Amino acid sequence: MPQSLTQIQEQKAEQQLRLSQQQLQVVRLLEMPIAEFEQQVKKEMMDNPALEEGGTDDYDEASSTDSPENEANDTGDDPYGEAEGKELSDLMAYSDDDLPVYVSSANSEERNELPLGDSGSFIDYLQEQAVNYDLTEKEGKVLTYLIGSLDNRGFIDRPIAAITDELAFKEYLDVTEKEVEQVLSILQSFDPAGIGARSMQECLLLQIDRQLNDEEGILSPVKQKVLHLERKIIADYYDLFLNKNKERLKNQLGVSSVQVEALFDEIKKLNVNPGFALSEASSDRVQTQIPDFIVETDLDGHIDMRLNSGEIPRLHVSRDYINQLKTFHAHPSKMTRSEKEGMMYTRQKIDSAQMFIESVKQRRRTLYDTMKAIIDLQRDFILSKDEDDKQRLVLEDVARKSGYDVSTISRVCNSKHALLDGRIYPLSSFFKLTRKNAVGEEVDGRKVREMIQEMVDSEDKMNPYSDDKIVDLMKKRGITLARRTIAKYRKEMGIPSMNNRRG
């Protein structure tokens, strides 16, 4: 039976969500860390002559500060007129002062100096400190080799005897183990405290000793006693400390349960990864981490947070372009064709400048609200830096707290960092790291990381473990993970592949 071909015209209604040009711009800016954002601002200023950098003398104070109350007036029905006697420039200015410092205590004061991430490498940072010591040529070479031997945590993970042999065969240096030990003690006096440690125990002892021998500050008798007790715990009862056997520690030290808890809290504040913030990748490629947020705490439990604005200038729409547009509008009927084209060009550049300024404001407001929500939800962890105090937090929790969509929170947390009391943390570290194992069970990522690090530290450096071998070792400990999951953890921790760890 022959088929007949017919055309049918249908009309139906569909709802589609499309982002406006400004929304797309905000999304792109949100995803940028501070260093990339700085470059984008510079590019916009080069591409758009109507977008200018201005100092505080260019406009009055009313136009230099944005607040939630007057932000609603930044755009209006007559954007090129003089509604309510305001200059157009008053509606199109961006200042770095538009957000307050987030303060957990009403008595805390804003500080304007924002530290940036070190643009030099870990090696450069340490070698710069060597100039303070009168080293011989041989000692200088040994120190350089030791610095190059540090792992991502800032530790020396090989025996001194092995380093002595390496110096002989690779650097043609005839040195004794005692000489290497002497140079290592110099390295361990560098900042950050704990650098050059050969174990976690030694790392903690180095930091406690640094506080005890601090010549710049005078320790009170109480503080000295606390530090001596901390040192005794780590030096003499380290196993009890690792196992959190507080009852036995209380009896050994002759202190109360409350005092043991206080000592544990103080020890937890020590940095277990002294080389983390400035560590170099295994490929010797310098990593630069510039924090997007600066978070500081004090002993009274106060937290203050502010955004790192980097080198973002105050932005405004060019006054020359505004005056040009007003001139065009003064005699619209007498404009020639070229003048009309000039007016359209001027208007387009002003629109583009205003949209970018509004996007910058929205970016700052979103970053600020998101980090404030993270601080509120992870207050205990931020104060203690102890993983045990970290709440099981996911993006949805921050979205509910801040009032933004989950996709917005994800963009903020991606590739952003916070400087928390001198140490740089990726924003992702403020979330409880969990993953599903091969049978769908939830696994605590912190414990997995600790186990992987322990395996890598104890492996034979001539025959290191492959990812498949680590998978097998994990299974013996009751944790089933896929090889690609192990590889992902290893890369996140900065641990090189098996071939790059050999030798």
VOKOL-154864 format. One record per residue (C-alpha): residue number from 1; x, y, z. Coordinates in steps of 0.2 Angstrom, whole numbers. Layout:
BEGIN
NUM|X|Y|Z
...
END
This chain:
BEGIN
1|0|0|0
2|8|16|-5
3|12|29|9
4|7|47|7
5|19|60|13
6|11|75|21
7|18|91|30
8|9|96|46
9|13|113|54
10|12|113|73
11|13|126|86
12|18|123|103
13|25|133|118
14|41|128|126
15|50|136|141
16|69|138|139
17|81|145|152
18|94|156|143
19|106|167|152
20|108|185|148
21|125|192|142
22|128|200|159
23|123|183|168
24|136|174|157
25|149|187|161
26|146|185|180
27|147|166|178
28|164|168|169
29|171|180|182
30|165|169|197
31|175|154|190
32|191|165|189
33|204|164|204
34|211|181|209
35|226|181|197
36|216|177|182
37|203|190|187
38|216|203|188
39|221|199|170
40|203|200|164
41|201|217|172
42|216|223|163
43|210|216|147
44|193|224|148
45|201|241|152
46|212|239|136
47|197|233|125
48|185|246|131
49|190|265|132
50|175|269|141
51|181|259|156
52|194|268|166
53|204|267|182
54|201|281|194
55|208|287|211
56|198|294|225
57|199|312|219
58|190|308|203
59|173|307|211
60|165|312|227
61|163|300|241
62|145|296|237
63|150|289|221
64|165|279|227
65|156|267|239
66|142|254|235
67|130|247|247
68|116|236|246
69|104|251|248
70|111|261|233
71|115|246|222
72|97|245|217
73|99|263|210
74|113|259|199
75|102|256|184
76|86|265|180
77|73|269|166
78|83|284|161
79|101|278|162
80|108|293|151
81|98|307|159
82|101|317|175
83|87|309|186
84|87|316|203
85|101|327|200
86|114|313|199
87|128|312|187
88|129|297|176
89|146|293|184
90|138|292|201
91|129|277|195
92|143|268|186
93|158|268|199
94|165|253|207
95|176|254|222
96|185|240|232
97|177|247|247
98|160|240|243
99|161|225|255
100|164|225|274
101|176|213|282
102|166|198|289
103|169|199|308
104|163|186|320
105|165|199|334
106|158|216|334
107|174|223|342
108|186|217|328
109|193|230|317
110|196|230|298
111|214|228|292
112|218|234|274
113|234|226|271
114|230|210|261
115|244|197|260
116|247|189|243
117|253|171|238
118|272|170|236
119|276|171|218
120|293|162|220
121|295|144|222
122|298|134|238
123|316|132|234
124|319|151|231
125|310|155|247
126|322|143|257
127|338|148|248
128|335|166|252
129|336|162|270
130|353|154|268
131|361|171|266
132|359|174|285
133|371|160|288
134|390|159|286
135|391|143|276
136|406|136|267
137|405|131|249
138|403|113|253
139|389|117|266
140|380|127|253
141|380|113|241
142|374|101|254
143|360|113|260
144|355|115|241
145|354|96|240
146|344|95|256
147|331|108|250
148|329|99|233
149|326|83|243
150|311|89|252
151|294|81|249
152|278|90|247
153|275|91|265
154|292|99|268
155|300|83|275
156|316|74|272
157|310|56|269
158|326|47|267
159|340|41|279
160|355|53|281
161|366|38|276
162|357|37|259
163|358|56|256
164|377|55|260
165|379|42|247
166|369|52|234
167|380|67|237
168|395|57|234
169|389|49|218
170|378|63|211
171|387|79|217
172|404|72|220
173|404|78|237
174|414|69|251
175|404|72|267
176|401|63|283
177|384|59|290
178|388|71|304
179|392|85|292
180|375|82|284
181|366|82|301
182|374|99|305
183|368|107|288
184|351|99|291
185|350|107|308
186|353|124|299
187|339|120|287
188|327|115|301
189|330|133|308
190|322|141|293
191|304|146|291
192|291|139|291
193|295|130|307
194|295|111|305
195|304|112|288
196|317|98|285
197|309|86|298
198|312|68|296
199|296|62|304
200|279|70|310
201|286|68|328
202|301|78|324
203|291|91|314
204|280|94|330
205|295|95|341
206|304|108|330
207|289|119|331
208|287|118|350
209|306|121|352
210|304|136|340
211|291|144|352
212|301|140|368
213|317|148|361
214|308|163|353
215|319|178|358
216|307|191|351
217|293|187|363
218|294|185|382
219|284|169|387
220|274|170|403
221|278|156|416
222|261|148|412
223|265|148|393
224|282|140|396
225|274|126|407
226|262|122|393
227|275|121|380
228|286|110|391
229|271|99|394
230|267|98|375
231|286|94|372
232|285|80|384
233|270|73|376
234|277|72|359
235|295|67|364
236|291|54|378
237|273|49|375
238|270|50|356
239|262|34|354
240|249|38|368
241|246|55|359
242|243|46|342
243|231|34|350
244|223|48|359
245|225|39|376
246|221|54|386
247|218|44|402
248|236|37|403
249|243|54|398
250|234|62|412
251|242|49|424
252|259|50|417
253|260|69|417
254|251|72|433
255|238|84|426
256|219|85|426
257|207|79|411
258|204|97|407
259|222|101|406
260|225|86|394
261|211|92|383
262|219|109|382
263|236|102|378
264|229|92|364
265|220|107|357
266|236|117|357
267|246|103|349
268|233|102|335
269|236|120|330
270|254|115|325
271|257|113|306
272|259|95|300
273|263|101|283
274|276|115|284
275|280|114|265
276|262|113|259
277|258|131|255
278|273|134|244
279|277|116|238
280|284|113|221
281|277|100|209
282|287|85|206
283|291|91|188
284|300|106|196
285|286|118|189
286|283|132|201
287|266|132|208
288|259|149|213
289|244|150|224
290|237|167|228
291|223|167|241
292|206|174|236
293|201|175|254
294|210|180|270
295|204|172|286
296|211|176|303
297|207|169|320
298|212|173|337
299|213|164|354
300|196|172|359
301|188|162|345
302|185|177|334
303|186|175|315
304|187|189|303
305|187|187|284
306|190|198|269
307|192|196|251
308|209|198|243
309|207|211|229
310|224|210|222
311|228|224|210
312|210|227|205
313|209|246|203
314|193|257|206
315|183|256|190
316|172|269|183
317|164|274|166
318|174|287|157
319|168|305|160
320|173|310|143
321|162|297|135
322|148|302|147
323|150|320|141
324|150|314|123
325|134|305|125
326|126|320|133
327|131|331|119
328|123|319|106
329|107|319|116
330|107|338|117
331|103|340|99
332|96|323|92
333|87|331|77
334|102|339|70
335|114|324|71
336|123|319|55
337|124|301|50
338|142|300|56
339|137|308|73
340|123|295|75
341|136|281|72
342|147|290|84
343|133|291|97
344|129|272|95
345|147|268|97
346|149|278|113
347|133|271|120
348|138|253|117
349|155|256|125
350|146|264|140
351|134|250|141
352|148|237|141
353|158|247|154
354|143|248|166
355|139|229|163
356|157|224|168
357|156|235|183
358|140|227|189
359|147|210|185
360|162|214|196
361|151|220|210
362|141|204|209
363|156|193|209
364|163|201|225
365|146|200|233
366|144|181|229
367|162|177|234
368|159|186|251
369|143|178|255
370|149|160|250
371|165|161|261
372|154|168|275
373|143|154|274
374|158|141|274
375|165|150|290
376|148|149|299
377|146|130|294
378|164|125|298
379|168|137|312
380|175|123|324
381|187|117|310
382|193|134|305
383|197|138|324
384|206|122|327
385|212|116|310
386|209|99|316
387|201|87|303
388|191|78|317
389|181|95|320
390|176|96|301
391|158|95|298
392|152|83|284
393|148|97|273
394|142|97|254
395|139|111|242
396|120|110|245
397|123|115|263
398|133|131|258
399|120|134|245
400|106|134|258
401|116|145|270
402|121|158|257
403|105|158|246
404|114|154|230
405|111|140|218
406|123|124|220
407|130|128|203
408|135|145|209
409|144|138|225
410|153|125|214
411|160|139|203
412|166|149|218
413|174|134|226
414|183|128|210
415|201|134|210
416|199|146|224
417|210|147|239
418|209|154|257
419|224|160|267
420|219|154|285
421|231|160|299
422|246|160|287
423|242|143|278
424|234|142|261
425|219|130|259
426|210|126|244
427|191|130|247
428|187|112|243
429|197|107|259
430|183|115|270
431|171|102|264
432|171|84|272
433|180|74|259
434|170|58|256
435|169|46|241
436|159|30|237
437|170|14|236
438|167|0|224
439|152|-7|233
440|144|10|236
441|149|13|254
442|154|31|259
443|173|32|263
444|181|46|273
445|194|54|262
446|205|60|276
447|208|42|282
448|211|36|264
449|224|50|261
450|233|46|278
451|234|28|273
452|241|32|255
453|254|43|263
454|259|30|275
455|261|17|262
456|271|29|251
457|282|34|265
458|286|16|270
459|288|9|252
460|305|3|245
461|311|18|235
462|319|7|223
463|303|-3|220
464|289|9|224
465|270|4|224
466|260|5|209
467|242|11|210
468|236|-7|208
469|247|-12|222
470|240|2|233
471|222|-4|229
472|227|-22|235
473|234|-15|251
474|219|-5|254
475|208|-21|252
476|218|-29|266
477|213|-15|277
478|195|-16|273
479|193|-2|260
480|189|-6|242
481|193|8|230
482|195|8|211
483|212|11|204
484|207|27|196
485|201|33|213
486|218|29|221
487|226|39|206
488|215|54|209
489|219|54|228
490|238|53|224
491|237|67|211
492|227|78|224
493|241|75|237
494|255|79|225
495|262|62|226
496|271|57|209
497|268|42|199
498|277|25|203
499|290|29|190
500|294|46|196
501|296|40|214
502|308|26|210
503|326|29|215
END
